[in-house]
Amino acid sequence: MPLHNAQAFVLRTYKLAEADKICVLMTRQSGKLRGVAYGARKLKSRFGSCLEPFTEISLTYFEKDGRELVSISNAEIVRSHYAQAADSVVAGAAMSYVSDLCCEFLPDHEPSDPVYRLLTATLDAFGEGRDVNALVRYFEVWMLKLAGFYPDLRSCAGCGEPAAPGADVWISADGAPRCASCSSGRSLRATPAIRETIARILAKPPATFAESAPPGDQLDRLSELALLIIRHALERDLKSFALFNRLRRETETPGTHLENFE
Ligand SMILES: [Zn+2]
């Protein structure tokens, strides 16, 4: 049984049997994998709080021939983002959605240093108290782009003409960008301002982007575009997407602060 060391983010956990846990991990060295931590739910577990979602850990695991699940033998905390997820319902929902995007769009066992760095930088920016909505929209664009689903809005998929600087681009349900004359009319509009925002996301680190985030209506347009791409790629919606957007709107509306119910 080969022994491996890796640095990883805990993306999701599930209960297994009486005292065990299954963890979905994003490792830097081997990409996404699923592992069993035997005894992790016992009161005095040797894993302590290492295996909570959004914790970055230093990990030792075994691979067993023919088994999809690896066996986690040791884990130590590098950095925990769990407290900030538990601290506010909106941040918690944001991080669940980020985690879902990783689970859905990362292939198993394929290392991706860009995604690992993206996750690290985004969670760090959450921790610094940056604008959560701007960070989620940032992560969405990058994750969908790295997974190969984000459309390149610089030219029309129909006629191949480059998008004119002041012109709108129309994105159809299959995620393809088209110019006004090639578009069927039943498409999502990406204005020059939206395209400029996407270009900024692709050029800047998340904290810098969130520091001077665009107005809320522009972030909403990015969210609509992400919804369209996710729906096309997965052929379904992600519950965590809708939950995050709902909680965010509720807390933005005066008089409906969720803190009142805590
Ligand atoms: Zn065209």
Residues whose N, C-alpha, C, O or C-beta is under 5 A from the ligand:
A	BS01	ZN	C156 G158 C159 G160 R178 C179 C182
